């Protein structure tokens, strides 16, 4: 896809940086968000302002959406004033995490109209990945359409074709996010145990990261956000809880038991209830700190 005119709905923590990368790559972007502050920020970077999702979809043929929950995705794409009400749109690229059943349902409703096709394209890599263009972009859509949208999606990072069936990319995303959340939860337990016994948490992280227990939490989240006590990695507890819940629900609907996944879901439910939906998901370590009566913090040197 050459430099083109596209639309973007949902320009918050993830969508905003992705939109900025599109503009930097030379694409013209028409944008909408219900949050005026977020919308103003991308307009200041060169996006054109629209008054609704349907207005975006009446201005361009390709609309990208990046939204926080499945319900909002359905409303924004299919509801009154939604993308499907636009008169030019032909392709909707959903960068959100909704789960495979919602993706399949949205794809079917769009296809029933005979005019618009869904590209299921959830992303992984957090805000830093969105800013730096290092996201993993998982895609499921018709093969010929993938060839058209792949150059555009490469603006955001590395693109992986997961298959033509709507929802396959969502399944891939949920599997990944369950593993990331599980690593964070179980690392919190192991670190609390070690600190309670008297180990220096930095020494623990150093040892684990050259040993068989290393994972994304020990290599990134704990050094950056837990040991300093900042708890500011950049992903909300509510979103992580949503992703784990979606994964477990989808697996159980397929007849795949998730005993460990269900425990991780419960841990994020506790974190969500204790520290609030807008807390950083690394706050799960604070739950273990409270229970174990320890603080997992870097110690002064010397």
C-alpha positions in Angstrom: 0.0 0.0 0.0 1.5 3.3 -1.1 1.2 6.4 1.0 -2.5 6.9 1.3 -5.4 8.5 3.0 -6.6 6.4 6.0 -8.8 6.9 9.0 -8.1 6.2 12.7 -10.7 5.9 15.5 -9.4 5.6 19.1 -6.2 7.7 19.5 -5.4 7.1 23.2 -2.3 5.5 24.7 -1.8 3.0 21.9 -3.7 4.6 19.1 -2.1 8.0 19.4 1.5 6.8 18.9 0.4 4.5 16.0 -1.3 7.3 14.3 1.8 9.5 14.7 3.8 6.8 13.0 1.4 6.8 10.0 1.8 10.6 9.7 5.5 10.3 9.9 5.4 7.7 7.1 3.6 10.2 4.9 0.0 9.0 5.2 -2.8 11.4 5.5 -5.0 10.5 8.5 -8.5 11.5 9.5 -9.1 10.9 13.2 -11.8 10.7 15.8 -11.9 10.0 19.5 -14.5 10.7 22.1 -11.7 12.1 24.3 -11.1 15.7 23.1 -7.7 15.9 24.7 -6.5 12.8 22.9 -8.0 14.0 19.6 -6.5 17.4 19.9 -3.1 15.9 20.5 -3.1 14.0 17.2 -4.6 17.0 15.3 -1.6 19.0 16.5 0.6 16.4 14.9 -1.1 16.7 11.6 -4.2 14.5 11.6 -7.5 15.9 10.3 -10.3 16.1 12.8 -13.6 14.2 12.4 -16.7 14.6 14.5 -17.7 10.9 14.6 -16.5 7.4 13.5 -19.0 7.5 10.7 -17.5 10.8 9.5 -14.1 9.2 9.4 -15.6 6.3 7.4 -17.1 8.7 4.9 -13.8 10.4 4.3 -11.6 7.3 3.5 -11.8 3.7 2.4 -9.6 2.2 5.1 -10.3 2.8 8.8 -8.1 1.6 11.6 -9.6 1.3 15.1 -7.8 0.9 18.5 -10.2 0.7 21.3 -10.1 -0.7 24.9 -12.9 -3.2 25.2 -15.0 -5.6 23.0 -18.2 -3.8 23.7 -16.7 -0.5 22.6 -15.3 -2.1 19.5 -18.7 -3.4 18.5 -20.4 -0.1 19.2 -17.9 2.0 17.3 -17.8 -0.3 14.3 -21.4 -1.4 14.1 -23.5 1.0 16.1 -25.3 4.3 15.4 -22.7 6.8 14.2 -20.3 3.9 13.8 -17.8 3.1 11.1 -20.2 0.9 9.1 -22.4 4.0 8.7 -19.8 5.7 6.6 -20.3 5.8 2.8 -16.7 5.3 1.6 -15.2 2.7 4.0 -14.3 -0.7 2.4 -11.8 -2.1 5.0 -11.8 -1.9 8.8 -8.5 -2.8 10.5 -9.2 -3.6 14.1 -6.0 -3.2 16.2 -7.9 -3.9 19.5 -8.1 -7.0 21.6 -11.6 -8.4 21.5 -11.4 -12.2 21.5 -12.0 -14.5 18.5 -15.8 -14.7 18.9 -16.3 -10.9 18.8 -13.9 -10.6 15.9 -15.9 -13.4 14.0 -19.2 -11.7 14.8 -18.1 -8.3 13.7 -16.6 -9.7 10.5 -19.8 -11.6 9.7 -22.0 -8.5 10.3 -19.7 -6.4 8.0 -19.7 -9.1 5.4 -23.5 -9.3 5.5 -23.6 -5.8 4.2 -21.6 -6.8 1.2 -19.3 -3.8 1.3 -16.9 -3.8 4.2 -14.3 -6.4 5.2 -12.7 -6.8 8.6 -9.0 -7.1 9.1 -8.4 -8.6 12.5 -5.1 -7.2 13.6 -4.4 -7.0 17.4 -1.0 -5.7 18.4 1.4 -6.6 21.2 4.4 -4.6 22.6 2.8 -1.9 24.7 3.1 1.9 24.4 6.8 1.7 23.9 6.3 -0.6 21.0 3.7 1.7 19.5 6.0 4.7 19.8 9.1 2.9 18.4 7.3 0.9 15.7 8.3 -2.4 17.2 4.9 -3.9 17.8 4.0 -7.5 16.9 1.0 -7.2 14.6 -1.0 -10.4 14.3 -3.4 -10.5 11.3 -6.2 -12.7 10.1 -8.2 -11.7 7.0 -8.6 -12.8 3.4 -5.2 -13.5 1.9 -5.5 -11.1 -1.0 -6.5 -8.3 1.4 -3.5 -9.1 3.6 -1.3 -8.3 0.7 -2.9 -4.9 0.4 -2.8 -3.9 4.1 0.6 -5.5 5.1 2.7 -2.5 4.0 0.5 -0.1 6.0 0.7 -2.4 9.1 4.5 -2.6 8.8 4.5 1.0 9.9 3.7 -0.3 13.4 6.2 -3.2 13.6 6.6 -6.8 12.5 3.5 -8.3 10.8 2.5 -12.0 11.2 -0.2 -13.6 9.0 -2.2 -16.0 11.2 -4.7 -17.2 8.7 -7.8 -16.2 6.8 -10.4 -17.2 9.5 -11.7 -14.2 11.4 -10.5 -14.3 15.0 -7.3 -16.4 14.6 -5.2 -13.3 15.2 -7.2 -12.7 18.4 -6.6 -16.2 19.6 -2.8 -15.6 19.0 -2.9 -12.3 20.9 -4.8 -13.8 23.9 -2.4 -16.7 24.1 0.5 -14.3 24.1 -1.0 -12.0 26.7 -1.9 -14.9 29.0 1.7 -16.0 29.0 2.9 -12.4 29.8 0.4 -12.0 32.6 1.3 -15.5 34.0 5.0 -14.6 34.0 4.2 -11.4 36.0 2.0 -13.1 38.5 4.3 -16.0 39.3 7.4 -13.8 39.3 5.7 -11.7 41.9 5.1 -14.8 44.1 8.7 -16.0 43.7 10.2 -12.6 44.3 8.1 -12.1 47.5 9.2 -15.5 48.8 12.9 -14.7 48.2 12.7 -11.2 49.8 10.8 -12.7 52.8 13.7 -15.1 53.2 16.3 -12.3 53.1 17.5 -12.3 49.5 18.3 -9.0 47.8 15.7 -8.6 45.0 18.2 -7.2 42.6 20.4 -10.2 43.1 17.4 -12.4 42.5 16.6 -10.7 39.2 20.3 -10.9 38.2 20.5 -14.6 38.9 17.1 -15.4 37.3 17.9 -13.5 34.1 20.9 -15.8 33.4 19.1 -18.9 34.5 16.2 -21.0 33.4 13.5 -18.9 35.2 14.0 -15.8 33.2 10.9 -14.4 31.5 9.4 -11.0 30.3 8.7 -10.0 33.9 12.2 -10.6 35.2 13.9 -9.1 32.2 11.8 -6.0 31.8 8.8 -5.3 34.1 10.5 -5.9 37.5 13.7 -4.0 36.7 11.8 -1.1 35.2 8.7 -0.7 37.4 8.7 -3.0 40.5 12.2 -2.8 42.0 12.2 1.1 41.7 8.7 1.1 43.2 7.3 3.2 40.4 4.7 0.7 39.1 4.5 2.7 35.8 5.2 0.1 33.1 2.3 1.6 31.0 -0.4 -1.1 30.8 -3.6 -0.8 32.9 -4.6 -3.5 35.3 -8.1 -3.5 33.9 -6.8 -4.2 30.4 -4.6 -7.1 31.5 -7.5 -8.5 33.6 -9.7 -8.2 30.5 -7.2 -10.0 28.3 -6.7 -12.9 30.7 -10.4 -13.2 31.3 -11.1 -13.3 27.6 -8.4 -15.9 27.0 -9.8 -18.2 29.7 -13.4 -17.7 28.6 -12.5 -18.5 25.0 -10.5 -21.5 25.9 -13.3 -22.9 28.1 -15.7 -22.3 25.2 -13.5 -24.4 23.0 -13.3 -27.2 25.6 -9.7 -26.4 26.6 -9.3 -26.4 30.4 -7.2 -23.6 31.8 -6.4 -24.4 35.4 -3.3 -22.1 35.6 -5.0 -19.4 33.5 -8.0 -19.4 35.9 -5.6 -18.8 38.8 -3.9 -15.9 37.0 -7.4 -14.4 36.2 -8.2 -14.5 39.8 -5.0 -12.8 40.8 -5.7 -9.9 38.4 -9.2 -9.7 39.7 -7.8 -9.2 43.1 -5.3 -6.6 41.8 -8.1 -4.8 40.0 -10.3 -4.7 43.1 -7.4 -3.6 45.4 -5.6 -1.0 43.4 -8.3 0.0 40.8 -8.8 -0.5 37.1 -6.4 2.4 36.1 -3.5 1.1 38.2 -0.5 -0.3 36.4 -0.7 -4.1 35.9 2.7 -4.4 37.7 0.6 -3.6 40.8 0.0 -7.3 41.0 3.4 -7.4 42.8 2.0 -5.0 45.4 -0.7 -7.6 46.2 2.0 -10.1 47.0 3.9 -7.5 49.0 0.8 -6.9 51.1 0.2 -10.6 51.6 3.8 -11.5 52.4 4.4 -8.2 54.4 7.6 -7.4 52.4 8.7 -4.8 49.9 10.3 -6.0 46.6 12.6 -3.0 46.1 16.2 -2.3 45.0 18.4 -1.8 48.1 20.9 1.1 48.5 24.4 0.1 47.3 27.2 0.0 49.8 
